[in-house]
């Protein structure tokens, strides 16, 4: 019975978006209806919250990986690469200025 209730809650409420308050409210309701003991409800609430947190972490990881792959496909330069190019450009500009200065004195 507990497994059926757990699966029903996961399916109907969506474990990923379930807040702690929603889980506690749902399990409290099951206790009041006599479908679960307080201990079973507490255990179920903990399990649902852990499951939701795990799923959220998996979604974040998956999203991060997909964004990285998309950026690589678009061939966008990283900030560190742009900073390196900026530094090199500034150095070249200084060198050109110095050369122009020397040529103007000749």
ZAZABA-999903 format. One record per residue: residue number from 1; x, z, y of N, C-alpha, C in turn. Coordinates in steps of 0.2 Angstrom, whole numbers, padded with zeros to 4 digits. Layout:
<atoms>
 num  n_px  n_pz  n_py ca_px ca_pz ca_py  c_px  c_pz  c_py
 NUM     X     Z     Y     X     Z     Y     X     Z     Y
...
</atoms>
This chain:
<atoms>
 num  n_px  n_pz  n_py ca_px ca_pz ca_py  c_px  c_pz  c_py
   1  0004  0000 -0006  0000  0000  0000  0004  0000  0006
   2  0009  0004  0006  0014  0005  0012  0017 -0002  0013
   3  0019 -0005  0008  0022 -0012  0009  0018 -0017  0012
   4  0011 -0017  0010  0006 -0022  0013  0005 -0020  0020
   5  0005 -0014  0022  0004 -0012  0029  0010 -0014  0033
   6  0016 -0013  0030  0022 -0015  0034  0022 -0022  0035
   7  0021 -0026  0030  0021 -0034  0031  0015 -0036  0036
   8  0010 -0032  0035  0004 -0034  0040  0006 -0033  0047
   9  0009 -0027  0048  0011 -0026  0055  0017 -0031  0057
  10  0022 -0032  0053  0027 -0037  0055  0024 -0044  0057
  11  0019 -0046  0053  0016 -0052  0054  0012 -0052  0060
  12  0008 -0047  0061  0003 -0047  0066  0006 -0046  0073
  13  0010 -0041  0073  0013 -0039  0080  0020 -0043  0081
  14  0023 -0045  0077  0029 -0049  0078  0035 -0044  0079
  15  0039 -0042  0074  0044 -0037  0074  0049 -0038  0080
  16  0050 -0044  0082  0055 -0045  0087  0053 -0042  0094
  17  0046 -0043  0095  0044 -0041  0102  0040 -0034  0102
  18  0040 -0031  0096  0037 -0024  0096  0041 -0019  0099
  19  0038 -0016  0104  0042 -0011  0108  0041 -0004  0104
  20  0045  0001  0105  0044  0007  0102  0037  0010  0103
  21  0035  0009  0109  0028  0012  0110  0023  0009  0106
  22  0023  0002  0105  0018 -0001  0101  0019  0000  0094
  23  0025  0001  0091  0025  0003  0084  0022  0010  0083
  24  0024  0015  0088  0021  0022  0087  0014  0022  0088
  25  0011  0018  0092  0004  0018  0093  0001  0015  0086
  26  0004  0010  0084  0001  0007  0078  0001  0011  0072
  27  0007  0015  0071  0008  0019  0065  0003  0026  0066
  28  0003  0028  0072 -0002  0034  0074 -0009  0032  0072
  29 -0011  0026  0073 -0018  0024  0072 -0019  0024  0064
  30 -0014  0022  0060 -0014  0021  0053 -0015  0029  0050
  31 -0011  0033  0053 -0011  0040  0051 -0018  0043  0053
  32 -0021  0041  0059 -0028  0044  0060 -0033  0041  0056
  33 -0032  0035  0053 -0037  0032  0049 -0036  0034  0041
  34 -0031  0038  0040 -0029  0041  0034 -0026  0036  0029
  35 -0023  0031  0032 -0020  0025  0028 -0013  0027  0026
  36 -0010  0031  0030 -0003  0034  0030 -0002  0041  0031
  37  0003  0044  0028  0004  0051  0030  0009  0051  0036
  38  0010  0056  0039  0014  0057  0045  0021  0055  0044
  39  0023  0057  0038  0030  0055  0036  0031  0048  0035
  40  0026  0045  0031  0026  0038  0030  0026  0034  0036
  41  0022  0036  0041  0021  0033  0047  0028  0033  0051
  42  0031  0039  0051  0038  0040  0055  0043  0035  0052
  43  0043  0035  0045  0048  0031  0041  0046  0023  0043
  44  0040  0021  0043  0038  0014  0044  0040  0013  0051
  45  0039  0017  0056  0040  0016  0063  0048  0015  0064
  46  0052  0019  0061  0059  0018  0061  0061  0011  0058
  47  0058  0010  0052  0060  0003  0049  0058 -0003  0053
  48  0052 -0002  0056  0050 -0008  0061  0055 -0009  0067
  49  0056 -0003  0070  0061 -0003  0076  0068 -0006  0074
  50  0071 -0004  0068  0077 -0006  0066  0077 -0013  0065
  51  0071 -0015  0061  0071 -0023  0060  0070 -0027  0066
  52  0066 -0024  0071  0066 -0028  0077  0072 -0029  0081
  53  0076 -0023  0081  0082 -0023  0084  0087 -0028  0081
  54  0087 -0028  0074  0091 -0033  0070  0089 -0040  0072
  55  0083 -0041  0072  0081 -0048  0073  0082 -0050  0080
  56  0082 -0046  0085  0084 -0047  0092  0091 -0049  0092
  57  0095 -0045  0089  0102 -0046  0089  0104 -0053  0086
  58  0100 -0055  0081  0101 -0061  0077  0099 -0067  0082
  59  0094 -0066  0086  0091 -0071  0090  0096 -0072  0096
  60  0099 -0066  0099  0104 -0067  0104  0110 -0070  0102
  61  0112 -0069  0096  0119 -0072  0093  0117 -0079  0092
  62  0112 -0081  0089  0110 -0088  0088  0110 -0092  0094
  63  0106 -0089  0099  0106 -0092  0106  0113 -0093  0109
  64  0117 -0088  0109  0123 -0088  0111  0127 -0094  0108
  65  0127 -0094  0101  0131 -0100  0098  0128 -0107  0100
  66  0121 -0107  0100  0119 -0114  0102  0121 -0116  0109
  67  0121 -0111  0114  0123 -0113  0120  0130 -0115  0121
  68  0135 -0111  0117  0142 -0113  0116  0142 -0120  0114
  69  0139 -0122  0108  0139 -0129  0105  0136 -0134  0110
  70  0131 -0132  0114  0129 -0137  0119  0134 -0138  0125
  71  0137 -0133  0127  0142 -0134  0132  0148 -0138  0130
  72  0150 -0137  0124  0155 -0141  0121  0153 -0148  0120
  73  0147 -0149  0118  0145 -0156  0118  0145 -0160  0125
  74  0143 -0156  0130  0142 -0159  0136  0149 -0160  0139
  75  0154 -0156  0136  0161 -0156  0139  0162 -0154  0146
  76  0159 -0148  0147  0160 -0144  0153  0166 -0140  0153
  77  0170 -0140  0159  0176 -0136  0159  0174 -0129  0160
  78  0179 -0125  0157  0178 -0118  0157  0181 -0116  0164
  79  0178 -0110  0166  0181 -0107  0173  0188 -0106  0173
  80  0191 -0104  0167  0198 -0103  0167  0202 -0110  0168
  81  0199 -0115  0165  0202 -0122  0166  0202 -0124  0173
  82  0196 -0123  0176  0195 -0125  0183  0200 -0121  0188
  83  0201 -0115  0186  0205 -0111  0190  0212 -0113  0190
  84  0214 -0115  0184  0221 -0118  0183  0222 -0125  0186
  85  0217 -0129  0186  0217 -0135  0190  0217 -0134  0198
  86  0213 -0129  0200  0213 -0127  0207  0220 -0125  0209
  87  0224 -0121  0205  0230 -0118  0207  0235 -0124  0207
  88  0235 -0129  0202  0239 -0134  0202  0238 -0139  0208
  89  0232 -0140  0210  0230 -0144  0216  0233 -0141  0222
  90  0232 -0134  0223  0235 -0131  0229  0242 -0131  0229
  91  0245 -0131  0224  0253 -0131  0223  0255 -0138  0226
  92  0251 -0143  0223  0253 -0150  0225  0252 -0152  0232
  93  0246 -0149  0235  0245 -0150  0242  0250 -0147  0246
  94  0253 -0141  0244  0259 -0138  0248  0265 -0142  0248
  95  0266 -0145  0242  0272 -0149  0241  0271 -0155  0245
  96  0265 -0158  0245  0264 -0164  0249  0265 -0163  0257
  97  0263 -0157  0259  0263 -0155  0266  0271 -0154  0267
  98  0274 -0151  0263  0282 -0150  0264  0285 -0157  0265
  99  0283 -0161  0260  0287 -0168  0260  0285 -0172  0267
 100  0278 -0171  0269  0276 -0175  0275  0280 -0172  0281
 101  0281 -0165  0281  0285 -0162  0286  0292 -0165  0287
 102  0295 -0165  0281  0302 -0168  0281  0302 -0175  0283
 103  0297 -0179  0281  0297 -0186  0283  0296 -0187  0291
 104  0292 -0182  0294  0291 -0183  0301  0297 -0181  0305
 105  0302 -0177  0302  0308 -0175  0306  0313 -0180  0305
 106  0312 -0185  0301  0318 -0190  0300  0317 -0195  0305
</atoms>
